[in-house]
Amino acid sequence: MILEVIGWIGISLLAIGALMDVIAAIGINKFKNFYLRLHAATVGIIGGAFYPLLGLGLLSLSLEQLGVIRFYIAGISFTSAFFVLITAPVGSHILARAAHRVGVMPEPIGVDRLKEDREKGVFK
């Protein structure tokens, strides 16, 4: 009984991941500037990779037909999901900072702390 529930949760996470990938693809095509597209790409990475990896891990745990190998599949899936969760925001932050430093400015800009730091001489 509990394995069936875990299996259905895994399938649901796989479906959510597929939906998030579609939403991210639409966002990347529809958004107009680099920063909004970067946000959509990050949503696609987190939602389209993290959730399906969790779902795959749960689904593999629920399949008794796999035998002992299901624990290896689940462990690799959970470990990969953890590393995706850690590295995706860092990567998008690095891309946004590099784009800002070379002069790609967001459209409606309110406060530019990096420009203020450059004027003070903190960054060259």
DSSP file (Angstrom, degrees, kcal/mol; ACC not computed):
  #  RESIDUE AA STRUCTURE BP1 BP2  ACC     N-H-->O    O-->H-N    N-H-->O    O-->H-N    TCO  KAPPA ALPHA  PHI   PSI    X-CA   Y-CA   Z-CA
    1    1 A M     >        0   0    0      0, 0.0     4,-1.7     0, 0.0     5,-0.1   0.000 360.0 360.0 360.0 -48.8    0.0    0.0    0.0
    2    2 A I  H  >  +     0   0    0      1,-0.2     4,-2.3     2,-0.2     5,-0.2   0.844 360.0  55.9 -68.4 -32.0    2.7    2.5    1.0
    3    3 A L  H  > S+     0   0    0      2,-0.2     4,-2.1     1,-0.2    -1,-0.2   0.850 104.9  53.0 -68.4 -33.0    4.8    1.6   -2.1
    4    4 A E  H  > S+     0   0    0      2,-0.2     4,-2.4     1,-0.2    -2,-0.2   0.910 109.1  48.6 -66.2 -41.2    1.8    2.4   -4.3
    5    5 A V  H  X S+     0   0    0     -4,-1.7     4,-2.3     2,-0.2    -2,-0.2   0.919 111.5  49.4 -64.1 -43.5    1.5    5.8   -2.8
    6    6 A I  H  X S+     0   0    0     -4,-2.3     4,-2.2     1,-0.2    -1,-0.2   0.889 110.5  52.0 -62.4 -38.8    5.2    6.5   -3.2
    7    7 A G  H  X S+     0   0    0     -4,-2.1     4,-2.3     2,-0.2    -2,-0.2   0.910 109.6  47.8 -63.8 -43.4    4.9    5.4   -6.8
    8    8 A W  H  X S+     0   0    0     -4,-2.4     4,-2.3     2,-0.2    -2,-0.2   0.863 110.4  52.0 -68.1 -35.1    2.1    7.8   -7.5
    9    9 A I  H  X S+     0   0    0     -4,-2.3     4,-2.3     2,-0.2    -1,-0.2   0.914 110.0  50.3 -64.8 -41.0    3.9   10.6   -5.8
   10   10 A G  H  X S+     0   0    0     -4,-2.2     4,-1.9     2,-0.2    -2,-0.2   0.912 110.6  47.9 -62.0 -43.9    6.9    9.8   -8.1
   11   11 A I  H  X S+     0   0    0     -4,-2.3     4,-2.1     1,-0.2    -1,-0.2   0.889 110.6  52.7 -64.6 -38.6    4.8    9.8  -11.2
   12   12 A S  H  X S+     0   0    0     -4,-2.3     4,-2.5     1,-0.2    -2,-0.2   0.905 108.2  50.1 -63.5 -41.0    3.2   13.1  -10.1
   13   13 A L  H  X S+     0   0    0     -4,-2.3     4,-2.2     2,-0.2    -1,-0.2   0.864 108.9  52.4 -66.3 -35.2    6.7   14.7   -9.7
   14   14 A L  H  X S+     0   0    0     -4,-1.9     4,-2.0     2,-0.2    -1,-0.2   0.910 111.0  47.2 -63.8 -41.9    7.6   13.4  -13.2
   15   15 A A  H  X S+     0   0    0     -4,-2.1     4,-2.3     2,-0.2    -2,-0.2   0.895 110.8  51.3 -67.2 -40.0    4.5   15.1  -14.6
   16   16 A I  H  X S+     0   0    0     -4,-2.5     4,-2.5     1,-0.2    -1,-0.2   0.901 109.1  52.1 -62.8 -40.0    5.2   18.3  -12.7
   17   17 A G  H  X S+     0   0    0     -4,-2.2     4,-1.9     2,-0.2    -2,-0.2   0.899 108.9  49.2 -63.0 -41.1    8.7   18.3  -14.1
   18   18 A A  H  X S+     0   0    0     -4,-2.0     4,-1.9     2,-0.2    -1,-0.2   0.911 111.6  49.5 -64.6 -41.7    7.5   17.9  -17.6
   19   19 A L  H  X S+     0   0    0     -4,-2.3     4,-2.5     1,-0.2    -2,-0.2   0.899 109.5  51.6 -63.4 -41.0    5.0   20.8  -17.1
   20   20 A M  H  X S+     0   0    0     -4,-2.5     4,-2.5    27,-0.3    28,-0.2   0.864 107.4  53.3 -65.5 -35.5    7.8   23.0  -15.7
   21   21 A D  H  X S+     0   0    0     -4,-1.9     4,-2.3    26,-0.2    -1,-0.2   0.907 109.7  47.9 -64.4 -41.0    9.9   22.3  -18.7
   22   22 A V  H  X S+     0   0    0     -4,-1.9     4,-2.2     2,-0.2    -2,-0.2   0.925 112.3  48.9 -64.9 -44.0    7.1   23.3  -21.1
   23   23 A I  H  X S+     0   0    0     -4,-2.5     4,-2.4     1,-0.2    -2,-0.2   0.905 111.8  49.5 -61.9 -41.7    6.5   26.5  -19.0
   24   24 A A  H  X S+     0   0    0     -4,-2.5     4,-2.6     2,-0.2    -1,-0.2   0.893 109.3  51.6 -65.3 -39.8   10.2   27.3  -19.1
   25   25 A A  H  X S+     0   0    0     -4,-2.3     4,-1.6     2,-0.2    -1,-0.2   0.900 111.1  47.6 -64.6 -40.1   10.4   26.8  -22.9
   26   26 A I  H  X S+     0   0    0     -4,-2.2     4,-2.2     2,-0.2     5,-0.2   0.918 112.6  50.1 -65.1 -42.4    7.5   29.1  -23.4
   27   27 A G  H  X S+     0   0    0     -4,-2.4     4,-2.6     1,-0.2    -2,-0.2   0.890 107.9  52.1 -63.8 -40.3    9.1   31.7  -21.1
   28   28 A I  H  < S+     0   0    0     -4,-2.6    -1,-0.2     1,-0.2    -2,-0.2   0.879 115.5  42.1 -64.4 -36.3   12.5   31.5  -22.9
   29   29 A N  H  < S+     0   0    0     -4,-1.6    -2,-0.2    -5,-0.2    -1,-0.2   0.808 121.1  39.5 -79.5 -29.5   10.8   32.2  -26.2
   30   30 A K  H  < S+     0   0    0     -4,-2.2    -2,-0.2    -5,-0.1    -3,-0.2   0.806  90.7  93.1 -93.8 -31.6    8.3   34.9  -25.0
   31   31 A F     <  -     0   0    0     -4,-2.6     6,-0.0    -5,-0.2     3,-0.0  -0.296  63.8-146.3 -68.8 152.0   10.4   37.0  -22.6
   32   32 A K        +     0   0    0      5,-0.0     2,-0.3     4,-0.0    -1,-0.1   0.731  66.6  44.2 -98.9 -22.5   12.1   40.0  -24.1
   33   33 A N  S  > S-     0   0    0      1,-0.1     4,-2.0     0, 0.0     5,-0.2  -0.767  82.1-105.9-124.0 172.1   15.4   40.5  -22.3
   34   34 A F  H  > S+     0   0    0     -2,-0.3     4,-2.4     1,-0.2     5,-0.2   0.878 113.5  51.9 -60.7 -43.4   18.3   38.4  -21.1
   35   35 A Y  H  > S+     0   0    0      1,-0.2     4,-1.9     2,-0.2    -1,-0.2   0.882 110.4  47.3 -68.4 -38.7   17.5   38.5  -17.4
   36   36 A L  H  > S+     0   0    0      2,-0.2     4,-2.1     1,-0.2    -1,-0.2   0.894 113.4  49.2 -68.2 -38.5   13.9   37.4  -17.8
   37   37 A R  H  X S+     0   0    0     -4,-2.0     4,-2.3     2,-0.2    -2,-0.2   0.873 108.5  53.7 -66.5 -36.3   15.0   34.6  -20.1
   38   38 A L  H  X S+     0   0    0     -4,-2.4     4,-2.2     2,-0.2    -1,-0.2   0.890 107.5  51.3 -64.5 -38.5   17.6   33.6  -17.5
   39   39 A H  H  X S+     0   0    0     -4,-1.9     4,-2.3     2,-0.2    -2,-0.2   0.923 109.9  49.0 -63.0 -43.9   14.9   33.4  -14.9
   40   40 A A  H  X S+     0   0    0     -4,-2.1     4,-2.1     1,-0.2    -2,-0.2   0.889 110.3  51.5 -64.1 -37.8   12.8   31.1  -17.2
   41   41 A A  H  X S+     0   0    0     -4,-2.3     4,-2.0     2,-0.2    -1,-0.2   0.890 109.1  50.2 -65.8 -38.4   15.8   28.9  -17.8
   42   42 A T  H  X S+     0   0    0     -4,-2.2     4,-2.9     2,-0.2     5,-0.3   0.889 108.5  52.0 -67.3 -38.5   16.5   28.6  -14.1
   43   43 A V  H  X>S+     0   0    0     -4,-2.3     4,-2.6     1,-0.2     5,-0.5   0.903 110.1  50.6 -61.3 -39.9   12.8   27.6  -13.5
   44   44 A G  H  X5S+     0   0    0     -4,-2.1     4,-1.5     3,-0.2    -2,-0.2   0.870 111.9  46.7 -65.5 -36.5   13.3   25.0  -16.2
   45   45 A I  H  X>S+     0   0    0     -4,-2.0     4,-1.2     3,-0.2     5,-0.9   0.955 120.0  36.8 -70.8 -49.7   16.4   23.7  -14.6
   46   46 A I  I  X>S+     0   0    0     -4,-2.9     4,-1.3     3,-0.2     5,-1.0   0.970 129.1  33.0 -67.8 -52.7   15.0   23.5  -11.0
   47   47 A G  I  <5S+     0   0    0     -4,-2.6   -27,-0.3    -5,-0.3   -26,-0.2   0.842 124.3  44.5 -73.6 -32.5   11.5   22.5  -12.0
   48   48 A G  I  <<S+     0   0    0     -4,-1.5    -1,-0.2    -5,-0.5    -3,-0.2   0.553 128.8  21.9 -92.7  -7.7   12.4   20.4  -15.0
   49   49 A A  I  X5S+     0   0    0     -4,-1.2     4,-1.6    -3,-0.2    -3,-0.2   0.669 120.7  50.1-122.3 -42.2   15.4   18.5  -13.5
   50   50 A F  I  X<S+     0   0    0     -4,-1.3     4,-2.1    -5,-0.9     5,-0.2   0.963 113.1  44.1 -66.9 -52.8   15.0   18.6   -9.7
   51   51 A Y  H  ><S+     0   0    0     -5,-1.0     4,-2.8     1,-0.2     5,-0.2   0.917 113.9  49.0 -63.4 -44.8   11.4   17.3   -9.5
   52   52 A P  H  > S+     0   0    0      0, 0.0     4,-2.9     0, 0.0    -1,-0.2   0.879 109.7  52.8 -64.4 -33.1   11.8   14.6  -12.1
   53   53 A L  H  X S+     0   0    0     -4,-1.6     4,-2.1     2,-0.2    -2,-0.2   0.914 111.4  46.0 -66.7 -40.0   14.9   13.3  -10.4
   54   54 A L  H  X S+     0   0    0     -4,-2.1     4,-2.5     2,-0.2     5,-0.2   0.922 113.5  50.2 -63.6 -42.5   13.0   13.1   -7.1
   55   55 A G  H  X S+     0   0    0     -4,-2.8     4,-2.9     1,-0.2    -2,-0.2   0.897 109.2  50.6 -62.4 -40.7   10.1   11.5   -8.9
   56   56 A L  H  X S+     0   0    0     -4,-2.9     4,-2.5     2,-0.2    -1,-0.2   0.903 110.2  50.4 -64.1 -40.4   12.4    8.9  -10.5
   57   57 A G  H  X S+     0   0    0     -4,-2.1     4,-1.7     2,-0.2    -2,-0.2   0.929 114.1  43.5 -62.8 -45.2   14.0    8.1   -7.1
   58   58 A L  H  X S+     0   0    0     -4,-2.5     4,-1.4     2,-0.2    -2,-0.2   0.901 113.7  51.4 -67.0 -40.2   10.6    7.6   -5.5
   59   59 A L  H  X S+     0   0    0     -4,-2.9     4,-0.8     1,-0.2    -2,-0.2   0.901 109.1  50.1 -64.7 -39.8    9.3    5.6   -8.4
   60   60 A S  H  < S+     0   0    0     -4,-2.5     3,-0.5     1,-0.2    -1,-0.2   0.861 107.8  54.2 -67.6 -33.3   12.3    3.3   -8.4
   61   61 A L  H  < S+     0   0    0     -4,-1.7    -1,-0.2     1,-0.2    -2,-0.2   0.826 106.7  52.5 -66.6 -29.8   11.8    2.7   -4.7
   62   62 A S  H  < S+     0   0    0     -4,-1.4     2,-1.0    -3,-0.1    -1,-0.2   0.659  89.7  86.2 -82.4 -14.2    8.2    1.7   -5.3
   63   63 A L    ><  -     0   0    0     -4,-0.8     3,-1.1    -3,-0.5     4,-0.3  -0.742  50.9-179.6 -92.4 101.4    9.1   -0.9   -7.9
   64   64 A E  G >  S+     0   0    0     -2,-1.0     3,-1.1     1,-0.2    -1,-0.2   0.686  73.7  75.2 -71.9 -17.2    9.8   -4.2   -6.2
   65   65 A Q  G 3  S+     0   0    0      1,-0.2    -1,-0.2    -3,-0.1    -2,-0.1   0.750  85.2  64.6 -67.3 -22.4   10.5   -5.9   -9.5
   66   66 A L  G X  S-     0   0    0     -3,-1.1     3,-0.9     1,-0.2    -1,-0.2   0.707  89.0-162.4 -74.4 -19.2   13.8   -4.1   -9.7
   67   67 A G  T X   -     0   0    0     -3,-1.1     3,-0.9    -4,-0.3     4,-0.3  -0.491  60.3 -16.0  74.3-140.1   15.2   -5.9   -6.7
   68   68 A V  T >> S+     0   0    0      1,-0.2     3,-1.5    -2,-0.2     4,-0.8   0.765 125.5  74.0 -72.6 -25.6   18.3   -4.4   -5.0
   69   69 A I  H <> S+     0   0    0     -3,-0.9     4,-2.3     1,-0.3    -1,-0.2   0.737  80.7  73.8 -62.7 -21.4   19.1   -2.2   -8.0
   70   70 A R  H <> S+     0   0    0     -3,-0.9     4,-2.3     1,-0.2    -1,-0.3   0.830  92.5  54.1 -63.3 -30.8   16.2    0.1   -7.1
   71   71 A F  H <> S+     0   0    0     -3,-1.5     4,-2.3    -4,-0.3    -1,-0.2   0.857 108.0  49.3 -71.9 -34.0   18.2    1.5   -4.1
   72   72 A Y  H  X S+     0   0    0     -4,-0.8     4,-2.6    -3,-0.2     5,-0.2   0.923 112.0  48.2 -67.3 -44.2   21.1    2.4   -6.3
   73   73 A I  H  X S+     0   0    0     -4,-2.3     4,-2.4     1,-0.2    -2,-0.2   0.926 113.7  47.1 -61.8 -44.6   18.8    4.1   -8.8
   74   74 A A  H  X S+     0   0    0     -4,-2.3     4,-2.8     2,-0.2     5,-0.2   0.912 112.1  49.9 -64.6 -42.5   17.1    6.0   -6.0
   75   75 A G  H  X S+     0   0    0     -4,-2.3     4,-2.3     1,-0.2    -2,-0.2   0.916 112.8  45.8 -63.1 -43.6   20.4    7.0   -4.4
   76   76 A I  H  X S+     0   0    0     -4,-2.6     4,-2.5     2,-0.2    -1,-0.2   0.903 113.9  49.9 -66.2 -40.0   21.8    8.3   -7.7
   77   77 A S  H  X S+     0   0    0     -4,-2.4     4,-2.4    -5,-0.2    -2,-0.2   0.927 112.9  45.2 -64.2 -45.7   18.6   10.2   -8.4
   78   78 A F  H  X S+     0   0    0     -4,-2.8     4,-2.0     2,-0.2    -1,-0.2   0.889 114.2  49.1 -67.2 -38.6   18.5   11.8   -5.0
   79   79 A T  H  X S+     0   0    0     -4,-2.3     4,-2.1    -5,-0.2    -2,-0.2   0.914 112.2  47.9 -66.3 -42.4   22.2   12.7   -5.1
   80   80 A S  H  X S+     0   0    0     -4,-2.5     4,-2.4     1,-0.2    -2,-0.2   0.903 110.4  52.2 -64.2 -41.0   21.8   14.2   -8.6
   81   81 A A  H  X S+     0   0    0     -4,-2.4     4,-2.3     1,-0.2    -1,-0.2   0.898 108.5  51.6 -62.1 -39.9   18.8   16.2   -7.5
   82   82 A F  H  X S+     0   0    0     -4,-2.0     4,-1.6     2,-0.2    -1,-0.2   0.922 111.1  46.6 -62.7 -44.6   20.7   17.6   -4.6
   83   83 A F  H  X S+     0   0    0     -4,-2.1     4,-2.6     2,-0.2     5,-0.2   0.864 111.5  51.3 -69.1 -34.8   23.6   18.7   -6.8
   84   84 A V  H  X S+     0   0    0     -4,-2.4     4,-2.2     1,-0.2    -1,-0.2   0.916 108.8  52.3 -64.0 -42.1   21.2   20.3   -9.3
   85   85 A L  H  < S+     0   0    0     -4,-2.3    -2,-0.2    -5,-0.2    -1,-0.2   0.841 115.4  41.2 -63.5 -33.7   19.5   22.1   -6.5
   86   86 A I  H  X S+     0   0    0     -4,-1.6     4,-0.7    -5,-0.1    -2,-0.2   0.899 120.3  39.4 -80.4 -42.6   22.8   23.5   -5.3
   87   87 A T  H  X S+     0   0    0     -4,-2.6     4,-2.4     1,-0.2     5,-0.2   0.779 100.7  68.6 -86.2 -27.1   24.5   24.4   -8.6
   88   88 A A  H  X S+     0   0    0     -4,-2.2     4,-2.2    -5,-0.2     5,-0.2   0.930 102.4  43.9 -63.0 -48.0   21.6   25.8  -10.7
   89   89 A P  H  > S+     0   0    0      0, 0.0     4,-2.1     0, 0.0    -1,-0.2   0.882 114.0  52.0 -64.9 -34.7   21.1   29.0   -8.7
   90   90 A V  H  X S+     0   0    0     -4,-0.7     4,-2.2     2,-0.2    -2,-0.2   0.924 110.0  48.9 -65.4 -43.6   24.9   29.6   -8.6
   91   91 A G  H  X S+     0   0    0     -4,-2.4     4,-2.2     1,-0.2    -1,-0.2   0.905 112.2  47.1 -63.4 -42.7   25.2   29.2  -12.3
   92   92 A S  H  X S+     0   0    0     -4,-2.2     4,-2.4     1,-0.2    -1,-0.2   0.865 110.9  52.7 -69.5 -33.9   22.4   31.6  -13.1
   93   93 A H  H  X S+     0   0    0     -4,-2.1     4,-2.5    -5,-0.2    -2,-0.2   0.914 109.3  49.3 -65.0 -41.7   23.8   34.1  -10.7
   94   94 A I  H  X S+     0   0    0     -4,-2.2     4,-2.5     2,-0.2    -2,-0.2   0.912 111.7  48.8 -64.0 -42.3   27.2   33.9  -12.3
   95   95 A L  H  X S+     0   0    0     -4,-2.2     4,-2.3     2,-0.2    -2,-0.2   0.915 112.6  47.6 -63.2 -42.8   25.6   34.4  -15.8
   96   96 A A  H  X S+     0   0    0     -4,-2.4     4,-2.1     2,-0.2    -2,-0.2   0.904 113.1  48.1 -66.5 -40.6   23.6   37.4  -14.6
   97   97 A R  H  X S+     0   0    0     -4,-2.5     4,-2.3     2,-0.2    -2,-0.2   0.911 112.2  48.8 -66.6 -41.7   26.6   39.0  -12.9
   98   98 A A  H  X S+     0   0    0     -4,-2.5     4,-1.5     2,-0.2    -2,-0.2   0.903 111.6  49.7 -65.2 -40.3   28.8   38.5  -16.0
   99   99 A A  H  <>S+     0   0    0     -4,-2.3     5,-2.7     1,-0.2     4,-0.5   0.900 111.9  48.6 -64.4 -39.4   26.1   39.9  -18.3
  100  100 A H  H ><5S+     0   0    0     -4,-2.1     3,-0.9     1,-0.2    -2,-0.2   0.890 108.7  53.4 -67.1 -38.9   25.7   43.0  -16.0
  101  101 A R  H 3<5S+     0   0    0     -4,-2.3    -1,-0.2     1,-0.2    -2,-0.2   0.806 107.8  50.0 -69.3 -28.4   29.4   43.5  -15.9
  102  102 A V  T 3<5S-     0   0    0     -4,-1.5    -1,-0.2    -5,-0.1    -2,-0.2   0.496 128.5 -94.4 -89.0  -1.8   29.8   43.6  -19.6
  103  103 A G  T < 5S+     0   0    0     -3,-0.9     2,-1.1    -4,-0.5    -3,-0.2   0.538  74.9 141.8 109.9   7.2   26.9   46.1  -19.9
  104  104 A V      < -     0   0    0     -5,-2.7    -1,-0.3    -6,-0.2    -2,-0.1  -0.717  36.4-167.6 -81.1 104.5   23.7   44.1  -20.5
  105  105 A M        -     0   0    0     -2,-1.1   -71,-0.1    -3,-0.1   -70,-0.1  -0.687  22.3-111.7 -97.8 145.6   21.4   46.2  -18.4
  106  106 A P        -     0   0    0      0, 0.0     3,-0.2     0, 0.0    -1,-0.1  -0.413  31.8-117.4 -68.7 153.0   17.8   45.3  -17.4
  107  107 A E  S    S+     0   0    0      1,-0.2     2,-1.1    -2,-0.1    -2,-0.0   0.984 102.5  35.3 -62.0 -70.1   15.1   47.4  -19.0
  108  108 A P  S    S-     0   0    0      0, 0.0     2,-0.5     0, 0.0    -1,-0.2  -0.739  82.0-173.6 -87.6 104.0   13.4   49.1  -16.0
  109  109 A I        +     0   0    0     -2,-1.1     3,-0.1    -3,-0.2    -4,-0.0  -0.836  17.4 168.7-101.8 129.7   16.4   49.7  -13.7
  110  110 A G        +     0   0    0     -2,-0.5     2,-0.4     1,-0.4    -1,-0.2   0.865  69.6   6.2 -99.0 -63.2   15.7   51.1  -10.2
  111  111 A V        -     0   0    0      4,-0.0     2,-0.6     5,-0.0    -1,-0.4  -0.987  56.9-163.4-128.7 134.6   18.9   50.8   -8.3
  112  112 A D     >  +     0   0    0     -2,-0.4     4,-1.8     1,-0.2     5,-0.1  -0.828  12.2 173.4-120.1  91.2   22.3   49.6   -9.6
  113  113 A R  H  > S+     0   0    0     -2,-0.6     4,-2.4     1,-0.2     5,-0.2   0.841  79.6  56.8 -67.4 -33.4   24.5   48.7   -6.7
  114  114 A L  H  > S+     0   0    0      2,-0.2     4,-2.1     1,-0.2    -1,-0.2   0.905 107.4  48.3 -65.5 -40.0   27.3   47.4   -9.0
  115  115 A K  H  > S+     0   0    0      2,-0.2     4,-2.1     1,-0.2    -1,-0.2   0.898 110.9  51.2 -65.2 -40.1   27.5   50.8  -10.8
  116  116 A E  H  X S+     0   0    0     -4,-1.8     4,-1.6     1,-0.2    -2,-0.2   0.904 110.1  49.5 -63.3 -41.1   27.6   52.5   -7.4
  117  117 A D  H  X>S+     0   0    0     -4,-2.4     5,-2.4     1,-0.2     4,-0.9   0.872 109.2  52.1 -66.8 -36.2   30.5   50.2   -6.3
  118  118 A R  H ><5S+     0   0    0     -4,-2.1     3,-0.5     1,-0.2    -1,-0.2   0.899 108.3  51.1 -64.9 -39.5   32.4   50.9   -9.6
  119  119 A E  H 3<5S+     0   0    0     -4,-2.1    -1,-0.2     1,-0.2    -2,-0.2   0.836 109.3  50.7 -66.7 -31.9   32.0   54.7   -9.0
  120  120 A K  H 3<5S-     0   0    0     -4,-1.6    -1,-0.2    -5,-0.2    -2,-0.2   0.665 118.8-113.6 -77.5 -16.8   33.4   54.3   -5.5
  121  121 A G  T <<5S+     0   0    0     -4,-0.9    -3,-0.2    -3,-0.5    -2,-0.1   0.577  82.1 122.9  95.4  11.2   36.3   52.3   -6.8
  122  122 A V  S   <S+     0   0    0     -5,-2.4     2,-0.3    -6,-0.2    -4,-0.2   0.931  79.6  30.7 -70.7 -44.1   35.5   49.0   -5.3
  123  123 A F              0   0    0     -6,-0.6    -2,-0.2    -9,-0.2    -1,-0.1  -0.865 360.0 360.0-111.9 149.1   35.4   47.2   -8.7
  124  124 A K              0   0    0     -2,-0.3    -1,-0.1    -3,-0.1    -6,-0.0   0.393 360.0 360.0-114.5 360.0   37.5   48.2  -11.7
